[in-house]
Amino acid sequence: MNEAKETITQEELNRCNQITTSLRQYYSEKIVGQERLGIALLTCLMANGHILLESVPGLAKTTAAKVMTDALAGTFSRIQCTPDLLPSDIIGTQIFNYSNNTFETKIGPVYANFLLLDEINRSSAKTQSAMLEAMQERQITIGGENYKLPEVFIVIATQNPIEQEGTYVLAEAQLDRFLLKEKVDYPTVEEEVQILDRIEKNVFSNADSILEVEDITYLQEMTKKVYIDESIKKYIANIVYATRYPYQFIAPEYASYISLGASTRATIAFMECSKAIALINGRTHVTPDDIKYLRYAVLRHRISLHFSALADNVSVEQIIDAIFGAIPTP
């Protein structure tokens, strides 16, 4: 028999609602539109996972990430990735101290609650791989010694999909470490006018934090306690299974575009993120709609497509929709 799981009390739920509402209001006061991006960033905070943001330049990827972290009184580091960036520039290194003839460890900017890697695809493969241990194991190794990273450690990486010169495509193993991948679209005309109004009002001049890191750890603890039924878990498993064996579920013309399905990390990501979405919506249990809401963000970087998909103008989102349409909703 399964052990009885501790449930969330009404008092705990009220506190969670207060924290998430405060964060969402702070975000909406600074950023125009981009609600899905705000939810994705909040979800990563609650699940203690990493997020990859992708769009053409100038669509507030970095600004949105900075706004969400400004709301919290945690440590923040920003690294502008370039081809000559070395792993030691991020992780840290050992420096020889001539005064006492010993090596001293200097930990790099990776040691922070929030690490913004701007244009991560401009860094070399060697530098990208240096982040793997930090992102997955939440520790770094310098001079043979391990150093634990903070309990709340979230990498927010951005990349520009258009430019090819001086860029290095992220490996599948690196992509899989990101809990979510969110694409940022152009604003509407009305939203663009609102952006101009807020720039005139200088809304970014006030960057005072409204929450403590302890509030985020509290949200993370409560997120783990959100109930997810066995039928929902089976629903998640069936969706991820369908990405690996698409010919059994979707039309052959769509299935032929898939070269590699999602890993077990996708299954775990669906569970963790759906719990966060449920809590954001004021519920203590997961529904199938919570799974569907983040279907693109969880799967778009975990399903690899053949070049024929690009040639035929078929997006990974279309493939994801086909898979979700083929799996019965519990």
C-alpha positions as CSV (number, residue, x, y, z in Angstrom):
1,M,0.0,0.0,0.0
2,N,1.1,3.6,-0.7
3,E,2.0,5.7,2.4
4,A,-0.4,8.4,3.2
5,K,0.9,11.7,1.9
6,E,0.8,14.9,4.0
7,T,-1.8,17.2,2.5
8,I,-1.7,21.0,2.3
9,T,-3.8,22.8,4.9
10,Q,-6.0,25.8,4.0
11,E,-3.6,28.1,5.9
12,E,-0.7,26.8,3.9
13,L,-2.6,27.2,0.7
14,N,-3.5,30.8,1.6
15,R,0.1,31.7,2.2
16,C,1.1,30.1,-1.1
17,N,-1.6,32.2,-2.9
18,Q,-0.3,35.3,-1.2
19,I,3.3,34.7,-2.3
20,T,2.4,33.7,-5.9
21,T,0.0,36.6,-6.3
22,S,2.6,39.1,-5.1
23,L,5.1,37.8,-7.6
24,R,2.7,37.8,-10.5
25,Q,1.6,41.4,-9.6
26,Y,5.2,42.6,-9.4
27,Y,5.9,40.9,-12.8
28,S,2.8,42.4,-14.5
29,E,3.7,45.9,-13.2
30,K,7.0,45.8,-15.0
31,I,6.5,43.6,-18.0
32,V,3.7,44.2,-20.6
33,G,2.0,41.0,-21.7
34,Q,4.2,37.8,-21.8
35,E,1.9,36.2,-19.2
36,R,2.9,32.6,-20.2
37,L,6.6,33.6,-19.8
38,G,5.8,34.9,-16.3
39,I,4.0,31.7,-15.4
40,A,7.0,29.6,-16.7
41,L,9.5,31.6,-14.7
42,L,7.3,31.2,-11.6
43,T,6.9,27.5,-12.2
44,C,10.7,27.1,-12.3
45,L,11.1,29.0,-9.1
46,M,8.6,26.7,-7.4
47,A,10.0,23.5,-8.9
48,N,13.6,24.7,-8.4
49,G,14.4,24.0,-12.0
50,H,16.2,25.8,-14.9
51,I,14.6,27.6,-17.8
52,L,15.8,28.4,-21.4
53,L,14.3,31.4,-23.1
54,E,14.4,31.8,-26.8
55,S,13.5,34.6,-29.1
56,V,15.0,37.2,-31.4
57,P,16.8,40.1,-29.7
58,G,15.0,42.9,-27.9
59,L,11.9,41.0,-26.7
60,A,12.6,41.4,-22.9
61,K,13.9,37.9,-22.2
62,T,16.7,39.3,-20.0
63,T,14.4,42.0,-18.6
64,A,11.7,39.4,-17.6
65,A,14.3,37.2,-15.9
66,K,15.8,40.1,-14.0
67,V,12.4,41.4,-12.9
68,M,11.4,38.0,-11.5
69,T,14.7,37.8,-9.6
70,D,14.5,41.4,-8.5
71,A,11.4,40.6,-6.6
72,L,13.4,38.2,-4.3
73,A,16.0,39.2,-1.9
74,G,18.4,36.5,-3.2
75,T,21.8,36.7,-4.8
76,F,21.9,37.3,-8.6
77,S,24.6,36.9,-11.1
78,R,24.6,37.7,-14.8
79,I,27.1,36.4,-17.3
80,Q,27.2,37.6,-20.9
81,C,28.3,34.5,-22.9
82,T,30.9,34.9,-25.6
83,P,33.0,32.5,-27.6
84,D,36.1,33.2,-25.5
85,L,34.3,32.6,-22.2
86,L,36.1,29.9,-20.2
87,P,34.6,27.4,-17.8
88,S,36.6,29.0,-15.0
89,D,35.0,32.3,-15.7
90,I,31.7,30.7,-14.6
91,I,32.7,28.0,-12.1
92,G,35.8,29.6,-10.6
93,T,39.4,28.5,-10.2
94,Q,42.3,28.2,-7.9
95,I,44.7,31.2,-7.5
96,F,48.2,30.9,-6.1
97,N,48.8,33.1,-3.2
98,Y,52.5,34.1,-3.2
99,S,52.4,35.5,0.4
100,N,51.8,32.1,1.9
101,N,52.7,29.8,-1.0
102,T,49.3,28.1,-1.2
103,F,46.5,27.8,-3.7
104,E,43.2,29.6,-2.8
105,T,39.9,28.7,-4.3
106,K,38.0,31.6,-5.9
107,I,34.4,30.6,-6.6
108,G,32.9,32.1,-9.7
109,P,29.6,33.9,-10.3
110,V,27.8,30.5,-10.5
111,Y,27.5,30.6,-6.8
112,A,24.2,32.5,-6.6
113,N,20.5,31.9,-6.2
114,F,19.8,33.0,-9.7
115,L,22.2,32.8,-12.5
116,L,21.4,34.5,-15.8
117,L,23.4,33.2,-18.8
118,D,22.7,35.7,-21.5
119,E,23.0,34.2,-25.1
120,I,24.2,30.8,-23.8
121,N,24.6,29.5,-27.4
122,R,27.5,32.0,-27.9
123,S,29.6,30.1,-25.4
124,S,31.8,27.2,-26.5
125,A,30.8,23.6,-26.0
126,K,33.5,23.2,-23.3
127,T,32.0,26.1,-21.4
128,Q,28.4,24.8,-21.9
129,S,29.4,21.4,-20.5
130,A,31.0,23.1,-17.4
131,M,27.4,24.0,-16.4
132,L,26.1,20.4,-16.6
133,E,27.4,19.4,-13.2
134,A,26.2,22.7,-11.6
135,M,22.7,22.4,-13.2
136,Q,22.2,18.7,-12.5
137,E,24.1,17.9,-9.4
138,R,23.9,21.4,-7.9
139,Q,27.5,21.4,-7.0
140,I,30.8,22.5,-8.6
141,T,34.3,20.9,-8.6
142,I,37.4,23.1,-8.3
143,G,40.8,21.5,-7.7
144,G,39.3,18.1,-6.9
145,E,37.0,19.5,-4.2
146,N,33.2,19.7,-4.4
147,Y,31.3,22.9,-3.4
148,K,27.6,22.7,-2.8
149,L,25.5,25.4,-4.5
150,P,22.7,27.3,-2.7
151,E,19.5,25.4,-1.9
152,V,17.7,27.7,-4.3
153,F,19.7,27.6,-7.5
154,I,18.0,28.4,-10.8
155,V,19.7,29.0,-14.1
156,I,17.9,31.3,-16.5
157,A,19.5,31.1,-20.0
158,T,18.6,33.0,-23.1
159,Q,19.4,32.3,-26.7
160,N,18.9,33.9,-30.1
161,P,17.7,31.3,-32.7
162,I,18.4,33.5,-35.7
163,E,22.1,34.3,-35.6
164,Q,24.4,31.5,-36.6
165,E,27.8,33.1,-36.8
166,G,29.8,32.7,-33.6
167,T,27.2,30.4,-32.0
168,Y,27.4,26.8,-30.7
169,V,24.2,24.7,-30.8
170,L,23.3,23.3,-27.3
171,A,23.8,19.6,-27.1
172,E,20.7,17.4,-26.3
173,A,22.2,16.5,-22.9
174,Q,22.5,20.2,-22.1
175,L,19.0,21.0,-23.3
176,D,17.5,18.2,-21.2
177,R,18.8,19.8,-18.1
178,F,16.4,22.7,-18.6
179,L,13.1,22.1,-16.9
180,L,11.3,24.3,-19.4
181,K,12.0,26.0,-22.7
182,E,9.8,29.1,-23.4
183,K,9.6,31.0,-26.7
184,V,9.0,34.7,-26.5
185,D,6.9,36.3,-29.3
186,Y,6.6,39.8,-30.5
187,P,4.1,42.1,-28.6
188,T,0.9,43.3,-30.2
189,V,0.5,47.0,-31.2
190,E,-1.4,47.7,-28.1
191,E,1.2,46.1,-25.9
192,E,4.0,48.0,-27.7
193,V,2.2,51.3,-26.8
194,Q,2.0,50.2,-23.2
195,I,5.7,49.4,-23.2
196,L,6.4,53.0,-24.3
197,D,4.2,54.3,-21.5
198,R,6.0,52.3,-18.9
199,I,9.4,53.4,-20.2
200,E,8.2,57.0,-19.9
201,K,7.1,56.3,-16.3
202,N,10.5,54.7,-15.6
203,V,9.0,51.6,-14.0
204,F,12.3,49.9,-13.8
205,S,13.8,52.5,-11.4
206,N,12.3,50.7,-8.4
207,A,13.8,47.3,-8.0
208,D,13.1,46.7,-4.3
209,S,12.6,43.1,-3.4
210,I,9.1,42.1,-2.0
211,L,9.9,38.6,-0.9
212,E,12.7,36.6,0.8
213,V,14.4,33.4,-0.5
214,E,12.7,31.6,2.4
215,D,9.4,32.4,0.7
216,I,10.5,30.5,-2.4
217,T,11.8,27.5,-0.4
218,Y,8.4,27.5,1.3
219,L,6.7,27.4,-2.1
220,Q,9.0,24.6,-3.2
221,E,8.1,22.5,-0.1
222,M,4.4,23.1,-0.7
223,T,4.7,22.2,-4.4
224,K,6.0,18.8,-3.5
225,K,3.0,18.2,-1.3
226,V,0.5,18.8,-4.1
227,Y,-1.5,15.6,-4.8
228,I,-1.2,14.0,-8.2
229,D,-3.4,11.0,-8.9
230,E,-2.1,7.7,-10.4
231,S,-4.3,8.2,-13.5
232,I,-2.6,11.6,-14.1
233,K,0.8,9.9,-13.7
234,K,-0.2,7.3,-16.3
235,Y,-1.4,10.1,-18.6
236,I,2.1,11.7,-18.3
237,A,3.8,8.4,-19.0
238,N,1.7,7.7,-22.0
239,I,2.4,11.1,-23.5
240,V,6.2,10.7,-23.1
241,Y,6.0,7.1,-24.4
242,A,4.2,8.4,-27.5
243,T,7.1,10.7,-28.3
244,R,9.4,7.7,-28.4
245,Y,7.1,5.4,-30.5
246,P,5.1,7.9,-32.5
247,Y,4.0,5.5,-35.2
248,Q,1.8,3.7,-32.7
249,F,-0.1,6.9,-31.9
250,I,-0.1,9.6,-34.6
251,A,-0.3,9.8,-38.4
252,P,2.7,8.4,-40.2
253,E,3.4,11.7,-42.0
254,Y,3.8,13.4,-38.5
255,A,5.6,10.4,-36.9
256,S,8.2,10.4,-39.7
257,Y,9.4,13.9,-38.6
258,I,10.5,12.7,-35.1
259,S,14.1,11.5,-34.9
260,L,14.4,11.3,-31.1
261,G,11.7,11.2,-28.4
262,A,11.7,12.7,-24.9
263,S,13.7,11.3,-22.0
264,T,12.5,10.4,-18.5
265,R,13.4,13.9,-17.4
266,A,10.3,15.0,-19.4
267,T,8.1,12.7,-17.4
268,I,9.5,14.2,-14.1
269,A,9.3,17.7,-15.5
270,F,5.6,17.2,-16.3
271,M,4.9,16.0,-12.8
272,E,6.9,18.8,-11.0
273,C,5.6,21.6,-13.2
274,S,2.0,20.5,-13.1
275,K,2.1,20.5,-9.3
276,A,3.4,24.1,-9.5
277,I,0.7,25.1,-11.9
278,A,-2.0,23.6,-9.7
279,L,-0.7,25.6,-6.7
280,I,-0.5,28.8,-8.8
281,N,-4.2,28.2,-9.6
282,G,-5.1,27.8,-5.9
283,R,-5.5,24.0,-6.0
284,T,-3.9,21.2,-4.0
285,H,-4.3,18.6,-6.7
286,V,-3.2,18.2,-10.3
287,T,-5.7,18.1,-13.2
288,P,-5.1,17.1,-16.9
289,D,-5.3,20.7,-17.9
290,D,-2.2,21.5,-15.8
291,I,-0.3,18.9,-18.0
292,K,-1.7,20.4,-21.2
293,Y,-0.9,24.0,-20.2
294,L,2.9,23.4,-20.2
295,R,3.0,20.8,-22.9
296,Y,5.1,23.0,-25.3
297,A,7.5,24.3,-22.7
298,V,8.3,20.8,-21.4
299,L,8.6,19.0,-24.7
300,R,9.7,21.4,-27.4
301,H,13.4,21.0,-26.5
302,R,13.2,17.3,-25.7
303,I,11.8,16.1,-29.1
304,S,14.3,16.2,-31.9
305,L,13.0,16.5,-35.5
306,H,14.5,15.6,-38.8
307,F,15.6,18.3,-41.2
308,S,12.5,17.4,-43.3
309,A,10.3,19.0,-40.7
310,L,12.0,22.3,-41.2
311,A,11.8,21.9,-45.0
312,D,8.1,21.1,-44.8
313,N,7.5,24.0,-42.3
314,V,6.3,21.6,-39.6
315,S,6.9,22.9,-36.1
316,V,7.6,20.8,-33.0
317,E,4.4,22.4,-31.5
318,Q,2.3,20.8,-34.2
319,I,3.9,17.4,-33.4
320,I,3.2,17.9,-29.7
321,D,-0.5,18.8,-30.4
322,A,-0.8,15.6,-32.5
323,I,0.5,13.5,-29.6
324,F,-1.7,15.1,-27.0
325,G,-4.7,14.7,-29.4
326,A,-3.9,10.9,-29.6
327,I,-3.7,10.2,-25.9
328,P,-7.0,9.9,-24.0
329,T,-7.5,12.4,-21.2
330,P,-8.3,10.8,-17.9
